Amino acid sequence: MKSATIILCASLLITSSLAHAEQFNILLFTKTAEWHHKSINGAVQAIETLGTKHHFGVDWQEDATLINDDNLKNYDAVVFLLTSGDILNTPQESALQRFIQSGKGFVGIHSASDTEKTWPWYNQLVGHVFKIHPEVQSAQMKVVSRDFPGLEYLPNTLLWTDEWYEFGPAQSKNLHYLLTVDENTFAPHAQWGDNIGDGMGTFHPISWYHQFDGGRAFYTALGHKPIAYQDNAFLQHIYGGIYWAATGKGIPAK
């Protein structure tokens, strides 16, 4: 009788643990080798709060040695949050590549497009490579597609203040664009020595997603200012990207 009670209690504990397991897990990676954003800590706290609100696991790390096959098995998506520069060595790059090829997801936020710029596969994963940006300004942003989760809180057009990244040409033929910015509403010119930017013209993308190399990738250029991570509409935009990258769900069936 005693042994039966022990077995029953163990079974209930296992069932209870499974019932409270997060719906998915992400590795939140914030290593920087160049520019270090002041918004990192607040951004991490905001995404951890999203994890609590939406019931997913968040593991915040800056140690690149954790980008290995054994550790990555614990996650459904990797989020490069405000990363910069050359932050992975060759074995770590290979591990991230295998992770995506296994059907998992990637999310890049803001300066993730200014990361690993000499690695062609990563550039294709992100979709565009950061070139330059002008001073922080307010500008008119537009939602160009709503066939993606997390955009429900954004109006069709809105005035937003950020660091408006200018990008090089698309690195993937399969990008689905979500947000653009109207260059008529801000001054896009910027010059850093020989690096000169004058905007991208009539189509200036800010956020997109695509299926890539067996997995999924979402990117948003928004998120330079710390206060952005207190904005519910922006946080839902980020969660939509995380949710889709981790699960593949949320896009209406065609």
C-alpha positions as CSV (number, residue, x, y, z in Angstrom):
1,M,0.0,0.0,0.0
2,K,2.8,2.4,0.9
3,S,4.7,1.7,-2.4
4,A,1.5,2.3,-4.4
5,T,1.1,5.6,-2.6
6,I,4.7,6.6,-3.5
7,I,4.2,5.6,-7.2
8,L,1.0,7.6,-7.3
9,C,2.7,10.7,-5.8
10,A,5.6,10.4,-8.2
11,S,3.1,10.2,-11.1
12,L,1.3,13.3,-10.0
13,L,4.5,15.2,-9.7
14,I,5.6,14.3,-13.2
15,T,2.1,15.2,-14.6
16,S,2.2,18.5,-12.7
17,S,5.6,19.3,-14.1
18,L,4.6,18.6,-17.6
19,A,1.4,20.6,-17.2
20,H,3.5,23.7,-16.2
21,A,6.3,23.3,-18.8
22,E,6.8,26.3,-21.0
23,Q,5.4,26.1,-24.5
24,F,8.9,26.7,-26.0
25,N,12.4,27.9,-25.0
26,I,14.7,30.5,-26.4
27,L,18.3,31.4,-26.0
28,L,18.5,35.1,-25.6
29,F,22.0,36.1,-26.8
30,T,23.4,39.6,-26.2
31,K,27.2,39.4,-26.8
32,T,28.8,42.5,-28.4
33,A,32.2,42.9,-30.0
34,E,31.6,46.5,-31.2
35,W,28.8,48.9,-30.2
36,H,27.2,48.1,-26.9
37,H,23.7,49.5,-26.6
38,K,22.6,51.0,-23.3
39,S,19.2,49.4,-23.9
40,I,20.4,45.8,-23.5
41,N,19.5,45.3,-19.8
42,G,16.0,46.8,-20.2
43,A,15.5,44.9,-23.4
44,V,16.4,41.6,-21.6
45,Q,14.0,42.4,-18.8
46,A,11.2,43.1,-21.2
47,I,11.7,39.8,-23.1
48,E,11.9,37.9,-19.8
49,T,8.6,39.5,-18.9
50,L,7.2,38.4,-22.3
51,G,8.3,34.9,-21.4
52,T,6.3,35.1,-18.1
53,K,3.3,36.6,-19.9
54,H,3.3,34.2,-22.8
55,H,4.6,31.1,-21.0
56,F,7.9,30.5,-22.7
57,G,11.4,29.9,-21.3
58,V,14.1,32.6,-21.6
59,D,17.7,31.9,-21.0
60,W,19.8,35.0,-21.2
61,Q,23.5,34.5,-22.1
62,E,26.5,36.4,-23.4
63,D,28.9,33.4,-23.4
64,A,29.5,32.3,-27.1
65,T,30.8,28.9,-25.9
66,L,27.2,28.0,-25.3
67,I,26.6,28.1,-29.0
68,N,27.3,24.4,-29.4
69,D,25.3,21.4,-30.6
70,D,24.6,20.0,-27.1
71,N,23.4,23.2,-25.6
72,L,21.4,24.4,-28.5
73,K,19.3,21.2,-28.3
74,N,17.6,22.9,-25.3
75,Y,16.1,25.6,-27.4
76,D,13.5,26.2,-30.1
77,A,14.9,29.6,-31.2
78,V,18.0,31.7,-30.8
79,V,17.4,35.5,-30.3
80,F,20.3,37.8,-31.2
81,L,19.3,40.9,-29.2
82,L,21.4,44.0,-29.8
83,T,24.5,42.0,-30.7
84,S,27.3,43.5,-32.7
85,G,30.5,42.7,-34.4
86,D,32.3,39.3,-34.9
87,I,31.1,37.4,-31.9
88,L,31.3,33.7,-33.0
89,N,34.3,31.5,-33.9
90,T,34.1,28.9,-36.7
91,P,32.9,26.0,-34.6
92,Q,30.2,28.2,-33.0
93,E,29.1,29.4,-36.5
94,S,28.8,25.8,-37.6
95,A,26.7,24.9,-34.6
96,L,24.3,27.8,-35.3
97,Q,24.1,26.8,-38.9
98,R,23.2,23.2,-37.9
99,F,20.6,24.5,-35.4
100,I,18.8,26.4,-38.2
101,Q,19.1,23.5,-40.6
102,S,17.5,21.2,-38.0
103,G,14.3,23.2,-38.4
104,K,14.7,25.7,-35.6
105,G,14.3,29.5,-35.5
106,F,16.3,32.7,-35.4
107,V,15.3,36.2,-34.3
108,G,17.4,39.3,-34.9
109,I,16.7,42.6,-33.1
110,H,18.2,45.9,-34.2
111,S,22.0,45.6,-34.4
112,A,21.8,41.8,-35.1
113,S,22.1,43.0,-38.8
114,D,25.4,44.7,-37.7
115,T,26.8,41.3,-36.5
116,E,29.0,38.8,-38.3
117,K,29.0,40.9,-41.4
118,T,31.8,38.9,-43.0
119,W,29.9,35.6,-42.7
120,P,27.8,35.2,-45.9
121,W,25.5,32.5,-44.4
122,Y,24.6,34.7,-41.4
123,N,23.9,37.6,-43.7
124,Q,21.5,35.5,-45.7
125,L,19.9,34.3,-42.5
126,V,19.2,37.9,-41.3
127,G,18.2,39.0,-44.8
128,H,19.9,42.4,-45.1
129,V,23.2,43.8,-43.9
130,F,23.4,47.0,-41.9
131,K,25.2,49.8,-43.8
132,I,24.7,53.1,-41.9
133,H,22.2,55.2,-40.0
134,P,21.5,58.9,-39.6
135,E,20.8,60.6,-36.2
136,V,17.8,59.3,-34.2
137,Q,14.7,60.9,-35.6
138,S,10.9,60.5,-35.7
139,A,9.5,59.2,-38.9
140,Q,6.3,57.7,-40.4
141,M,6.4,53.9,-40.3
142,K,3.9,51.7,-42.2
143,V,2.7,48.2,-41.8
144,V,2.9,46.6,-45.3
145,S,1.7,43.1,-44.4
146,R,-0.5,41.8,-41.5
147,D,0.0,38.1,-42.4
148,F,2.2,37.7,-39.4
149,P,1.6,37.4,-35.6
150,G,2.3,40.3,-33.2
151,L,1.2,43.2,-35.5
152,E,-2.3,43.5,-34.1
153,Y,-1.3,46.4,-31.8
154,L,0.3,48.5,-34.6
155,P,-1.9,50.9,-36.6
156,N,-1.5,51.0,-40.4
157,T,0.8,54.0,-40.1
158,L,2.4,55.5,-37.0
159,L,5.0,58.1,-35.9
160,W,7.9,56.3,-34.4
161,T,11.3,57.4,-33.1
162,D,14.3,55.2,-33.7
163,E,17.7,54.8,-35.4
164,W,16.6,54.3,-39.0
165,Y,19.0,51.7,-40.3
166,E,20.0,51.8,-44.0
167,F,20.7,48.3,-45.4
168,G,22.5,46.9,-48.3
169,P,20.6,44.8,-50.9
170,A,18.6,41.7,-49.9
171,Q,20.7,38.7,-49.2
172,S,17.7,36.3,-49.7
173,K,15.1,36.0,-52.5
174,N,12.4,34.9,-50.1
175,L,12.0,37.8,-47.7
176,H,8.5,38.8,-46.7
177,Y,8.4,42.4,-45.6
178,L,6.3,43.6,-42.6
179,L,7.3,47.2,-41.8
180,T,8.7,50.1,-43.9
181,V,9.6,53.7,-43.1
182,D,8.8,56.7,-45.3
183,E,12.1,58.5,-46.2
184,N,10.1,61.6,-47.0
185,T,9.4,62.0,-43.3
186,F,13.0,62.1,-42.0
187,A,16.5,63.0,-43.2
188,P,18.2,59.8,-44.2
189,H,21.7,61.3,-45.1
190,A,24.6,60.0,-43.0
191,Q,28.3,59.9,-43.4
192,W,31.0,58.0,-41.4
193,G,34.2,58.7,-43.2
194,D,34.0,56.9,-46.5
195,N,30.7,55.2,-45.6
196,I,28.0,57.5,-46.9
197,G,24.2,56.8,-46.8
198,D,21.4,58.6,-48.5
199,G,18.6,56.2,-47.8
200,M,17.1,53.4,-49.7
201,G,14.5,55.2,-51.8
202,T,10.8,54.6,-52.1
203,F,11.0,51.2,-50.4
204,H,12.9,51.2,-47.1
205,P,12.3,48.0,-45.1
206,I,12.4,47.8,-41.4
207,S,11.1,44.3,-40.5
208,W,10.8,41.0,-42.4
209,Y,10.8,37.2,-42.1
210,H,11.6,34.2,-44.3
211,Q,12.0,30.4,-44.3
212,F,15.8,29.8,-44.6
213,D,18.0,26.7,-44.9
214,G,15.5,24.4,-43.3
215,G,14.6,26.8,-40.5
216,R,12.9,30.2,-39.9
217,A,14.3,33.8,-39.4
218,F,12.6,37.0,-38.3
219,Y,14.3,40.4,-38.1
220,T,13.3,43.9,-36.9
221,A,15.5,47.0,-37.0
222,L,13.5,48.7,-34.3
223,G,14.7,48.8,-30.7
224,H,17.6,51.3,-30.4
225,K,16.2,53.4,-27.6
226,P,15.7,51.8,-24.1
227,I,12.2,53.3,-23.8
228,A,11.0,51.2,-26.9
229,Y,11.1,48.2,-24.6
230,Q,8.4,49.7,-22.5
231,D,6.0,50.0,-25.5
232,N,3.4,47.3,-25.6
233,A,2.9,47.4,-29.4
234,F,6.6,47.0,-30.0
235,L,6.9,44.2,-27.5
236,Q,4.1,42.3,-29.2
237,H,5.9,42.8,-32.5
238,I,8.9,41.1,-30.9
239,Y,6.8,38.4,-29.4
240,G,5.2,37.7,-32.8
241,G,8.6,37.1,-34.3
242,I,9.8,34.9,-31.4
243,Y,6.5,32.9,-31.5
244,W,6.8,32.2,-35.2
245,A,10.5,31.5,-35.2
246,A,10.2,29.1,-32.3
247,T,7.0,27.3,-33.4
248,G,6.4,28.0,-37.1
249,K,2.8,29.0,-36.1
250,G,0.9,32.3,-36.6
251,I,0.9,32.8,-40.3
252,P,-2.5,32.4,-42.0
253,A,-2.8,29.4,-44.3
254,K,-2.6,30.4,-48.0
